[in-house]
């Protein structure tokens, strides 16, 4: 699935997801794929979905006090990084497309989670986790990365430990090319 970049008239930003049950190794795989794709000169961002409440701010910090006092958004900045915290308050969680449009343009956004969203996904599947294979009931899963032999709906099966092959698959599936990488390295 392609989602328009937040700036530029006809540039498009590719998205590709990694899904799987808790404990299957999604985050581990994502953190190995990132440097592989970046090493190929692609610009890559990530989005992580969680069903748990989370807070990247801490009580006692000024920015936390701003949010507690009712600010809708708090921007925290330093010479190293910046973050924009937005409170949903009584609003529903924003749609994935709306969130991606708030991101700076890159060649690829890797999305961890968002199992039910209809973007193309790779399932990280470990039978040892003891959970059923998601691809059997999800036609948006286009391949499986696993540490055991499986056959699900005739999908491509990739060795979970072969990072280069998984990056090759993502690169081909998303239509990323050496031309994109060459443009980015200028």
C-alpha positions in Angstrom: 0.0 0.0 0.0 1.2 3.5 -0.8 0.3 6.5 1.3 0.9 10.0 0.0 3.8 11.8 1.6 3.0 14.8 3.7 4.7 17.1 1.4 5.3 17.2 -2.4 2.8 16.9 -5.1 3.3 13.4 -6.5 5.8 11.8 -4.2 4.5 8.7 -2.5 5.7 7.0 0.7 5.6 3.2 0.8 4.5 1.4 3.9 5.1 -2.3 4.9 4.1 -4.0 8.1 5.5 -6.6 10.4 2.9 -8.5 12.4 2.9 -11.5 14.7 2.0 -12.6 18.2 3.8 -11.2 21.3 7.1 -12.9 21.7 7.5 -13.8 18.0 10.4 -11.4 17.5 8.8 -8.5 15.5 10.9 -5.8 17.2 14.1 -7.9 17.0 13.5 -8.4 13.2 12.6 -4.8 12.7 15.8 -3.6 14.4 17.9 -5.9 12.1 16.1 -4.9 8.9 16.4 -1.2 9.5 20.2 -1.0 9.2 20.1 -3.4 6.3 17.7 -1.1 4.3 19.5 2.1 5.4 22.8 0.5 4.3 21.2 0.2 0.9 20.7 4.0 0.9 17.0 4.1 1.6 15.5 6.5 4.1 13.3 4.5 6.5 11.0 5.5 9.4 9.0 3.3 11.7 5.7 3.3 13.4 4.9 1.0 16.4 1.4 0.3 17.5 0.6 -0.9 21.0 -2.6 -1.9 22.7 -1.2 -0.8 26.0 -1.3 2.7 27.5 2.2 4.2 27.2 3.8 7.4 28.3 7.2 8.6 27.0 7.0 11.5 29.5 7.6 11.3 33.3 5.9 12.8 36.2 7.9 15.7 37.7 9.2 16.8 34.3 7.9 20.2 33.0 6.5 18.7 29.8 4.5 16.2 31.8 3.1 19.0 33.9 2.1 20.8 30.7 0.1 17.8 29.6 -1.5 17.2 33.0 -2.5 20.8 33.0 -4.5 20.2 29.8 -2.3 21.0 26.8 -3.5 19.3 23.7 0.1 19.1 22.4 3.5 19.5 24.0 6.6 19.7 21.9 9.8 18.8 23.6 13.1 19.7 21.9 16.8 19.6 22.5 19.9 19.6 20.3 19.7 15.8 20.0 16.0 15.2 19.2 12.5 16.5 19.4 9.1 14.9 20.1 5.6 16.1 19.7 3.2 14.6 22.3 -0.4 14.7 21.3 -3.1 13.8 23.8 -6.1 12.0 22.4 -8.1 12.9 25.5 -11.7 11.7 24.6 -11.0 11.4 20.9 -10.6 8.0 19.1 -7.1 6.9 18.1 -6.2 8.5 14.8 -6.3 6.3 11.7 -2.9 5.0 10.4 -3.1 7.1 7.2 -3.6 10.3 9.3 -0.6 9.4 11.5 1.7 8.6 8.5 0.8 11.9 6.9 2.3 13.7 9.9 5.6 12.0 9.3 8.4 13.4 7.3 8.7 11.9 3.8 10.9 8.8 3.5 11.2 6.0 1.0 9.6 3.4 3.4 7.7 3.4 6.7 8.0 0.0 8.4 5.0 -0.5 10.7 5.1 -2.9 13.6 1.7 -4.0 14.7 -1.6 -2.7 13.4 -2.6 -6.3 12.7 -6.1 -5.4 11.5 -5.1 -2.5 9.2 -5.3 -3.5 5.5 -1.6 -2.8 4.5 0.8 -5.3 3.1 2.4 -7.3 6.0 5.1 -9.8 6.7 4.1 -12.2 9.5 6.8 -13.0 12.0 5.8 -16.6 13.0 7.4 -18.9 15.5 5.4 -22.1 16.1 7.2 -22.3 19.5 5.2 -19.3 20.7 2.1 -21.6 20.6 -0.2 -19.2 18.8 -2.0 -19.8 15.5 -0.6 -18.6 12.2 -2.2 -15.2 11.3 -1.7 -15.6 7.6 -4.4 -18.3 7.4 -7.1 -15.7 8.0 -5.4 -12.5 6.7 -5.0 -11.9 3.0 -3.0 -8.8 3.6 -0.1 -10.9 4.8 2.2 -11.3 1.8 5.0 -13.5 3.2 6.0 -15.3 6.4 9.4 -15.0 8.2 9.8 -18.1 10.4 12.4 -20.3 12.1 10.6 -23.5 11.1 9.1 -24.9 8.0 5.5 -23.9 7.3 3.2 -23.8 4.3 0.4 -21.3 4.6 -1.7 -20.4 1.6 1.3 -20.8 -0.7 2.9 -17.6 0.7 6.6 -17.1 0.4 8.4 -18.3 3.5 11.6 -16.5 4.5 14.2 -17.6 7.0 13.8 -15.4 10.0 17.5 -15.3 10.5 18.3 -14.3 6.9 18.0 -10.5 7.2 19.4 -9.8 3.7 16.8 -12.1 2.1 14.0 -10.4 4.1 15.2 -7.0 3.1 15.5 -8.2 -0.5 11.8 -9.3 -0.3 10.7 -6.0 1.1 12.7 -4.0 -1.4 11.2 -6.0 -4.3 7.6 -6.1 -2.9 7.6 -2.3 -2.3 9.1 -1.5 -5.6 12.1 0.2 -4.1 14.9 0.4 -6.5 18.6 1.3 -6.8 17.4 4.5 -8.5 15.7 5.5 -5.3 18.8 4.7 -3.3 21.0 6.5 -5.8 18.8 9.6 -5.5 19.0 9.5 -1.7 22.7 9.2 -1.6 23.2 12.5 -3.5 
